[in-house]
Amino acid sequence: MVFPVGSYVSVIENTARQFRCETSAGNPQATVEWYKDNGTLDRADDTEITTGIEKDTRASGTLIVNIGKLTLSVLRSDQEVGVYCKANNGGDWLYSSTVVLDIQYEPTDPKVSYKGSEVTSPVRVISGRSMTLTCSSTGNPSPLTLGCTLVETHIVAPRSLWPAC
């Protein structure tokens, strides 16, 4: 694979990324195929990519260089999936290096939880006692800062507080 260079490539979720594979010059002209790595050592179970493919050739003297282009639209579920090409012109299949996808996506709406359960209504707090609320969100890259505020709704003992991130 000649593009992108490196073992990881960052792609924004729901966007397309182009990959390019170029064979050495040969006769007969090589065939190029694209695959998603299923994460096993056996490449026979990998998934062939059949959409978003373009093919081009150029002459190198009397020999032909085959250029395979892949435009891949990525989803969050493609996180850490490897993409590679393989080529053959009658002999053994030759494999490119694998490029691993790092899918970038926005953080989810933050959620407040207490003792592992999501808080969806006001929390009753007894004066003088402490409680731990957790604020969480997922994204790639991970959200840098999360804060939790308590909004007092009634000034009586025990008090009702509405937590929000």
C-alpha positions as a LaTeX table, in Angstrom:
\begin{tabular}{lrrr}
\hline
Residue & $x$ (\AA) & $y$ (\AA) & $z$ (\AA) \\
\hline
Met1 & 0.00 & 0.00 & 0.00 \\
Val2 & 1.48 & 3.34 & $-0.95$ \\
Phe3 & $-1.12$ & 5.61 & 0.65 \\
Pro4 & $-1.68$ & 6.33 & 3.45 \\
Val5 & 1.80 & 5.79 & 4.85 \\
Gly6 & 2.08 & 4.33 & 8.35 \\
Ser7 & 0.42 & 1.63 & 10.38 \\
Tyr8 & $-2.48$ & 3.76 & 11.74 \\
Val9 & $-4.72$ & 6.28 & 10.04 \\
Ser10 & $-7.22$ & 8.58 & 11.77 \\
Val11 & $-10.58$ & 9.00 & 10.05 \\
Ile12 & $-13.61$ & 10.98 & 11.19 \\
Glu13 & $-16.72$ & 8.84 & 11.66 \\
Asn14 & $-19.15$ & 8.83 & 8.69 \\
Thr15 & $-16.55$ & 10.26 & 6.31 \\
Ala16 & $-14.61$ & 8.62 & 3.49 \\
Arg17 & $-10.87$ & 7.98 & 3.35 \\
Gln18 & $-8.90$ & 7.07 & 0.23 \\
Phe19 & $-6.34$ & 4.25 & 0.12 \\
Arg20 & $-3.99$ & 3.47 & $-2.75$ \\
Cys21 & $-2.19$ & 0.26 & $-3.67$ \\
Glu22 & 0.32 & 0.07 & $-6.52$ \\
Thr23 & 1.79 & $-3.11$ & $-7.97$ \\
Ser24 & 5.25 & $-3.50$ & $-9.38$ \\
Ala25 & 5.48 & $-3.52$ & $-13.18$ \\
Gly26 & 4.54 & $-6.86$ & $-14.71$ \\
Asn27 & 3.07 & $-8.75$ & $-17.60$ \\
Pro28 & 0.38 & $-9.96$ & $-17.40$ \\
Gln29 & $-1.25$ & $-7.08$ & $-15.56$ \\
Ala30 & $-1.85$ & $-7.77$ & $-11.86$ \\
Thr31 & $-5.23$ & $-7.96$ & $-10.14$ \\
Val32 & $-5.66$ & $-5.89$ & $-6.95$ \\
Glu33 & $-8.18$ & $-6.75$ & $-4.24$ \\
Trp34 & $-9.03$ & $-4.93$ & $-0.99$ \\
Tyr35 & $-9.80$ & $-6.49$ & 2.43 \\
Lys36 & $-10.79$ & $-5.72$ & 6.00 \\
Asp37 & $-8.77$ & $-7.77$ & 8.48 \\
Asn38 & $-11.06$ & $-9.82$ & 10.74 \\
Gly39 & $-8.42$ & $-9.88$ & 13.47 \\
Thr40 & $-7.28$ & $-13.49$ & 13.12 \\
Leu41 & $-3.91$ & $-14.74$ & 11.89 \\
Asp42 & $-5.61$ & $-16.50$ & 8.97 \\
Arg43 & $-6.21$ & $-14.06$ & 6.12 \\
Ala44 & $-8.57$ & $-16.54$ & 4.45 \\
Asp45 & $-11.41$ & $-15.37$ & 6.71 \\
Asp46 & $-10.92$ & $-11.64$ & 6.05 \\
Thr47 & $-13.74$ & $-9.68$ & 4.40 \\
Glu48 & $-13.28$ & $-8.57$ & 0.80 \\
Ile49 & $-14.22$ & $-4.96$ & 0.12 \\
Thr50 & $-16.11$ & $-4.71$ & $-3.16$ \\
Thr51 & $-17.47$ & $-1.14$ & $-3.11$ \\
Gly52 & $-15.63$ & 2.16 & $-3.55$ \\
Ile53 & $-12.95$ & 0.63 & $-5.76$ \\
Glu54 & $-11.29$ & 2.25 & $-8.77$ \\
Lys55 & $-8.63$ & 0.72 & $-11.00$ \\
Asp56 & $-6.03$ & 2.45 & $-13.11$ \\
Thr57 & $-2.92$ & 1.39 & $-15.01$ \\
Arg58 & 0.24 & 2.96 & $-16.36$ \\
Ala59 & 2.92 & 1.63 & $-18.62$ \\
Ser60 & 6.47 & 1.04 & $-17.47$ \\
Gly61 & 8.26 & 0.20 & $-20.71$ \\
Thr62 & 6.53 & $-2.94$ & $-22.00$ \\
Leu63 & 5.21 & $-3.83$ & $-18.54$ \\
Ile64 & 2.06 & $-2.63$ & $-16.76$ \\
Val65 & 1.71 & $-1.11$ & $-13.29$ \\
Asn66 & $-1.73$ & $-1.61$ & $-11.76$ \\
Ile67 & $-3.03$ & 1.04 & $-9.34$ \\
Gly68 & $-5.92$ & 0.17 & $-7.06$ \\
Lys69 & $-7.79$ & 2.94 & $-5.26$ \\
Leu70 & $-10.25$ & 2.39 & $-2.44$ \\
Thr71 & $-12.59$ & 5.05 & $-1.08$ \\
Leu72 & $-13.80$ & 3.64 & 2.23 \\
Ser73 & $-16.64$ & 5.19 & 4.23 \\
Val74 & $-16.05$ & 4.40 & 7.89 \\
Leu75 & $-18.32$ & 3.85 & 10.87 \\
Arg76 & $-17.58$ & 3.77 & 14.59 \\
Ser77 & $-17.72$ & $-0.03$ & 14.40 \\
Asp78 & $-14.63$ & 0.09 & 12.12 \\
Gln79 & $-12.46$ & 1.18 & 15.10 \\
Glu80 & $-9.18$ & $-0.78$ & 15.12 \\
Val81 & $-10.05$ & $-2.63$ & 11.88 \\
Gly82 & $-7.13$ & $-3.25$ & 9.53 \\
Val83 & $-7.31$ & $-2.55$ & 5.78 \\
Tyr84 & $-4.92$ & $-4.03$ & 3.23 \\
Cys85 & $-4.65$ & $-4.90$ & $-0.44$ \\
Lys86 & $-3.32$ & $-7.97$ & $-2.17$ \\
Ala87 & $-2.15$ & $-8.42$ & $-5.75$ \\
Asn88 & $-1.58$ & $-11.29$ & $-8.13$ \\
Asn89 & $-0.61$ & $-11.66$ & $-11.79$ \\
Gly90 & $-0.63$ & $-15.44$ & $-12.00$ \\
Gly91 & 1.76 & $-16.45$ & $-9.24$ \\
Asp92 & 1.42 & $-16.19$ & $-5.48$ \\
Trp93 & $-0.70$ & $-13.45$ & $-3.93$ \\
Leu94 & 1.41 & $-10.60$ & $-2.49$ \\
Tyr95 & 0.05 & $-8.64$ & 0.50 \\
Ser96 & 0.54 & $-5.01$ & 1.43 \\
Ser97 & 1.09 & $-3.91$ & 5.00 \\
Thr98 & $-2.08$ & $-3.40$ & 7.01 \\
Val99 & $-3.27$ & 0.07 & 7.94 \\
Val100 & $-5.35$ & 0.15 & 11.15 \\
Leu101 & $-8.29$ & 2.56 & 11.34 \\
Asp102 & $-8.57$ & 4.98 & 14.27 \\
Ile103 & $-12.14$ & 6.29 & 14.03 \\
Gln104 & $-12.60$ & 9.77 & 15.52 \\
Tyr105 & $-16.07$ & 10.64 & 16.87 \\
Glu106 & $-17.73$ & 13.26 & 19.06 \\
Pro107 & $-18.31$ & 12.65 & 22.75 \\
Thr108 & $-21.68$ & 11.26 & 23.78 \\
Asp109 & $-23.95$ & 13.35 & 25.99 \\
Pro110 & $-22.59$ & 13.10 & 29.52 \\
Lys111 & $-24.45$ & 10.91 & 32.01 \\
Val112 & $-24.56$ & 11.17 & 35.79 \\
Ser113 & $-24.58$ & 7.95 & 37.80 \\
Tyr114 & $-24.76$ & 6.99 & 41.47 \\
Lys115 & $-23.57$ & 3.55 & 42.58 \\
Gly116 & $-23.50$ & 2.38 & 38.96 \\
Ser117 & $-27.04$ & 3.47 & 38.05 \\
Glu118 & $-27.84$ & 6.43 & 35.83 \\
Val119 & $-29.43$ & 9.36 & 37.67 \\
Thr120 & $-32.57$ & 10.52 & 35.83 \\
Ser121 & $-34.38$ & 12.37 & 38.63 \\
Pro122 & $-33.45$ & 14.58 & 41.61 \\
Val123 & $-31.19$ & 12.98 & 44.21 \\
Arg124 & $-32.09$ & 13.12 & 47.92 \\
Val125 & $-29.14$ & 14.23 & 50.03 \\
Ile126 & $-29.09$ & 13.99 & 53.83 \\
Ser127 & $-27.29$ & 16.86 & 55.52 \\
Gly128 & $-23.86$ & 15.89 & 56.82 \\
Arg129 & $-23.54$ & 12.77 & 54.64 \\
Ser130 & $-21.36$ & 12.47 & 51.57 \\
Met131 & $-22.18$ & 10.82 & 48.28 \\
Thr132 & $-20.19$ & 10.22 & 45.12 \\
Leu133 & $-21.72$ & 10.98 & 41.74 \\
Thr134 & $-19.94$ & 9.98 & 38.55 \\
Cys135 & $-20.13$ & 11.92 & 35.30 \\
Ser136 & $-19.17$ & 9.97 & 32.16 \\
Ser137 & $-19.05$ & 10.33 & 28.40 \\
Thr138 & $-17.36$ & 8.40 & 25.60 \\
Gly139 & $-15.68$ & 9.70 & 22.47 \\
Asn140 & $-12.53$ & 9.28 & 20.42 \\
Pro141 & $-10.40$ & 10.96 & 21.45 \\
Ser142 & $-11.71$ & 10.65 & 25.01 \\
Pro143 & $-13.32$ & 13.80 & 26.43 \\
Leu144 & $-10.68$ & 15.75 & 28.35 \\
Thr145 & $-12.84$ & 17.28 & 31.07 \\
Leu146 & $-16.09$ & 16.35 & 32.70 \\
Gly147 & $-17.63$ & 18.28 & 35.57 \\
Cys148 & $-20.68$ & 17.76 & 37.69 \\
Thr149 & $-22.80$ & 20.50 & 39.22 \\
Leu150 & $-25.61$ & 20.17 & 41.73 \\
Val151 & $-28.61$ & 22.43 & 41.42 \\
Glu152 & $-30.58$ & 22.84 & 44.64 \\
Thr153 & $-34.34$ & 22.51 & 44.11 \\
His154 & $-35.70$ & 22.63 & 47.69 \\
Ile155 & $-34.18$ & 23.97 & 50.88 \\
Val156 & $-35.48$ & 21.40 & 53.35 \\
Ala157 & $-33.80$ & 18.57 & 55.15 \\
Pro158 & $-33.20$ & 16.20 & 53.44 \\
Arg159 & $-32.59$ & 18.31 & 50.34 \\
Ser160 & $-33.35$ & 17.39 & 46.73 \\
Leu161 & $-30.56$ & 18.09 & 44.29 \\
Trp162 & $-30.56$ & 17.75 & 40.52 \\
Pro163 & $-27.14$ & 16.65 & 39.24 \\
Ala164 & $-26.05$ & 17.69 & 35.75 \\
Cys165 & $-22.84$ & 17.37 & 33.75 \\
\hline
\end{tabular}
